């Protein structure tokens, strides 16, 4: 999955916390989210406000994509809520970069690359 496909997929699955997400889907969307976040601090005025609104709106698809990514490792999506806990967050980060389950797991079929 490339950068544009990842963004499109995450917006199509805006509130979808079920299923699985590939590593490329998750990390491309995180790159997109980070770029918007950084641009928000680089600009002032109306553009900064627009980017801030975009950052807030993208919180939901980012968390949903994270939950689907955790599902790919065959763990509950609730683990993504622990990402902000210092020591536990490192374990969650390890899960996010890990290869997903081979074939089908309890959350569905293996996602496309």
C-alpha positions as CSV (number, residue, x, y, z in Angstrom):
1,X,0.0,0.0,0.0
2,X,1.4,3.4,-0.9
3,X,1.0,6.8,0.7
4,X,-2.1,7.9,-1.1
5,X,-3.9,4.5,-0.8
6,X,-3.2,4.5,2.9
7,X,-4.8,7.9,3.4
8,X,-7.8,6.9,1.3
9,X,-8.2,3.7,3.2
10,X,-8.0,5.4,6.6
11,X,-10.6,8.0,5.6
12,X,-12.9,5.3,4.2
13,X,-12.6,3.4,7.5
14,X,-12.9,6.6,9.6
15,X,-14.9,5.0,12.4
16,X,-14.0,1.3,11.6
17,X,-12.2,-0.2,14.6
18,X,-12.7,-3.8,13.3
19,X,-10.6,-5.8,10.9
20,X,-6.8,-5.5,10.3
21,X,-4.4,-2.9,8.9
22,X,-1.1,-3.6,7.4
23,X,2.1,-2.0,8.6
24,X,2.3,0.2,5.5
25,X,-1.3,1.4,5.9
26,X,-0.6,2.4,9.5
27,X,2.8,4.0,9.1
28,X,1.9,5.9,5.9
29,X,-1.1,7.4,7.7
30,X,1.1,8.3,10.7
31,X,3.5,10.1,8.3
32,X,0.6,12.0,6.8
33,X,-0.7,12.9,10.3
34,X,2.8,14.0,11.5
35,X,3.3,16.2,8.5
36,X,0.0,18.0,9.1
37,X,0.9,18.3,12.8
38,X,4.3,19.8,12.0
39,X,2.9,22.2,9.4
40,X,0.4,23.5,12.0
41,X,3.3,24.9,14.0
42,X,5.1,26.3,11.0
43,X,2.3,28.6,9.9
44,X,0.4,31.3,11.7
45,X,-3.2,32.7,11.3
46,X,-6.0,31.0,9.4
47,X,-3.9,28.3,7.8
48,X,-2.6,27.3,11.3
49,X,-6.3,27.1,12.5
50,X,-7.3,25.0,9.5
51,X,-4.4,22.6,10.1
52,X,-5.2,22.4,13.8
53,X,-8.8,21.4,12.9
54,X,-7.4,18.8,10.5
55,X,-5.2,17.4,13.2
56,X,-8.2,17.1,15.6
57,X,-10.4,15.5,12.9
58,X,-7.6,13.0,12.1
59,X,-7.4,11.8,15.7
60,X,-10.3,9.3,15.1
61,X,-9.0,7.7,11.9
62,X,-5.5,7.5,13.4
63,X,-6.7,5.7,16.5
64,X,-8.9,3.4,14.4
65,X,-6.0,2.6,12.1
66,X,-3.9,1.9,15.2
67,X,-6.5,-0.4,16.6
68,X,-6.7,-2.3,13.3
69,X,-2.9,-2.5,13.2
70,X,-2.9,-4.1,16.7
71,X,-5.6,-6.5,15.5
72,X,-3.1,-7.6,12.8
73,X,-0.9,-8.9,15.6
74,X,-3.9,-10.7,17.0
75,X,-4.2,-8.5,20.1
76,X,-7.2,-6.4,21.3
77,X,-7.4,-2.9,19.8
78,X,-7.7,-1.5,23.3
79,X,-3.9,-1.9,23.6
80,X,-3.6,1.2,21.4
81,X,-5.0,3.2,24.4
82,X,-1.8,2.4,26.3
83,X,0.5,4.0,23.7
84,X,0.8,7.2,25.9
85,X,1.9,5.3,29.0
86,X,5.7,5.6,29.1
87,X,7.1,2.1,29.6
88,X,4.1,0.3,28.2
89,X,4.1,2.6,25.2
90,X,7.5,1.2,24.1
91,X,5.9,-2.3,24.1
92,X,2.9,-1.0,22.0
93,X,5.4,0.6,19.6
94,X,7.1,-2.7,19.3
95,X,3.7,-4.3,18.4
96,X,3.0,-1.6,15.8
97,X,6.3,-2.4,14.0
98,X,5.9,-6.2,14.3
99,X,4.9,-8.3,11.4
100,X,1.2,-9.3,11.5
101,X,-0.2,-12.8,11.9
102,X,0.2,-15.1,8.9
103,X,-3.1,-15.7,7.2
104,X,-6.5,-15.3,8.9
105,X,-6.7,-14.5,12.6
106,X,-9.7,-13.8,15.0
107,X,-10.0,-10.2,13.5
108,X,-10.2,-11.2,9.9
109,X,-8.2,-11.9,6.8
110,X,-4.6,-10.7,6.3
111,X,-4.7,-7.1,4.9
112,X,-3.2,-6.3,1.5
113,X,0.3,-4.9,1.7
